[in-house]
């Protein structure tokens, strides 16, 4: 139950930050309009998550369903498989786009994309080495 309260506080804070960003960007025009979109996104996501938390706390049947779904090994396997597939495909796509951009003369953009690719691979390798030593 403590975890739920912590999440409730987190999403409430995120809601306030989002509303503040939106107000500062759209109504007061103190910051770039980019931040209004991000603020609005924070407000929507936080609002949805707060509704889910309220439903989880007030509806025992829904809470049991969510708890079972979160602890189901099949769902955990599918989530990990989806994450690994997305990572694999993003690595391939970044490499292809980086090479193509370099070929067509957009070396600066290619360098940024390939640097991100390199960073992802380093994080992957460090995580792999850590998990290998732990398990």
C-alpha positions, 0 to 999 in steps of 0.5 A, a space after each residue: 500500500 505504501 508503494 501506491 501512496 508513493 505513486 500517487 504522490 509522484 503522479 500528483 507532482 507530475 500533474 502539477 509540473 505539467 499544468 505549470 509548463 502548460 500555463 507558462 508556455 500557452 497562457 503566459 508565453 514565458 517559455 517555448 510552445 514545445 513545453 506546453 505540449 509536454 506539459 499537456 502530455 504530463 497532465 493527461 498521463 498523470 490524470 489517467 494514472 491517478 484514475 487507475 490508482 483510485 480504481 485500484 484502491 477502491 475496487 478489490 476485483 480490479 486490484 486482484 486482476 491487475 495484481 495477477 496480470 502483473 505477476 503472471 510469468 507469461 506477461 513478464 516474458 512477453 514484456 521482456 520479449 517486446 523490449 528486446 525486440 524493440 531494442 534490436 530493431 532500433 539498433 538496426 534502424 539507427 545503424 542503417 539510417 546513420 550509414 545512409 545519412 553519411 552516404 548522402 552527405 549529412 555527416 553531422 546528423 549521422 554522427 549524432 545518430 551513430 553516437 546514440 547507437 554507440 551509447 546504447 550498445 555500451 549501456 547494453 554491454 555494461 548491463 550484460 556484464 553486470 547481470 552475468 556476474 550477478 546471476 
